[in-house]
Amino acid sequence: MFRTVAAFSAGVVVGWVGRGVLGSERELLVRTIGLAHVVRERVTRLAAEQVEWWQDLVAEAKARIDHKRATAHPDEDAPAKVVRVA
């Protein structure tokens, strides 16, 4: 009997304190939505940074490939360059 009363009392106290700490259900809902909004913004920013990094990487690879293609096939119609060795 004592255990039952103690468990019931502890439940009431914990519920009362929890309700006081969290406030109303509306306040809890507003806080949860605010937290979800902050998390969404951070995830969006992180994803955008990763996409930008990937695009930079792809652009650099394309630039290197274009540079290698340009140097690998010299222009046959271009005049010869004179190099002086001292």
C-alpha positions in Angstrom: 0.0 0.0 0.0 2.8 2.4 0.9 4.5 1.7 -2.4 1.4 2.5 -4.3 0.9 5.8 -2.5 4.6 6.7 -2.9 4.5 5.9 -6.6 1.3 7.9 -7.1 2.7 10.8 -5.1 6.0 10.7 -7.1 4.1 10.7 -10.4 2.0 13.6 -9.3 5.1 15.6 -8.2 7.0 14.8 -11.4 4.0 15.7 -13.6 3.4 18.9 -11.7 7.0 19.9 -11.9 7.3 18.9 -15.6 4.1 20.9 -16.4 5.5 23.9 -14.6 8.9 23.6 -16.4 7.4 23.1 -19.9 4.5 25.5 -19.5 1.4 24.9 -21.5 1.0 22.5 -24.4 0.9 25.5 -26.8 4.3 26.7 -25.4 5.7 23.3 -25.8 4.4 23.1 -29.4 5.8 26.6 -30.2 9.2 25.6 -28.8 9.2 22.4 -30.7 8.4 24.1 -34.0 11.1 26.7 -33.3 13.6 24.0 -32.7 12.6 22.2 -35.9 12.9 25.4 -37.8 16.5 26.0 -36.5 17.5 22.4 -37.3 16.0 22.7 -40.8 18.0 25.9 -41.4 21.2 24.3 -40.3 20.7 21.2 -42.4 19.8 23.3 -45.4 22.9 25.4 -45.0 25.1 22.3 -44.5 23.6 20.7 -47.6 24.2 23.9 -49.6 27.8 24.0 -48.5 28.3 20.4 -49.6 26.7 21.0 -53.0 28.8 24.1 -53.5 32.0 22.1 -52.6 31.0 19.4 -55.1 30.3 21.9 -57.8 33.7 23.5 -57.2 35.4 20.1 -57.4 33.7 19.2 -60.7 34.5 22.7 -62.1 38.2 22.2 -61.2 38.3 18.8 -62.8 36.7 20.1 -66.0 39.2 23.0 -66.1 42.1 20.5 -65.7 40.8 18.3 -68.4 40.3 21.3 -70.8 43.8 22.5 -70.0 45.3 19.0 -70.7 43.4 18.8 -74.0 44.6 22.2 -75.0 48.3 21.4 -74.3 48.2 17.9 -75.7 47.2 18.9 -79.2 49.2 21.9 -80.2 47.9 24.1 -83.0 49.4 22.9 -86.3 48.8 26.2 -88.0 50.4 28.4 -85.4 53.8 29.9 -86.1 56.8 28.2 -84.5 58.1 29.7 -81.3 61.7 30.6 -81.1 63.5 29.7 -77.9 66.9 31.1 -77.2 69.3 29.2 -75.0 72.2 31.3 -73.6 
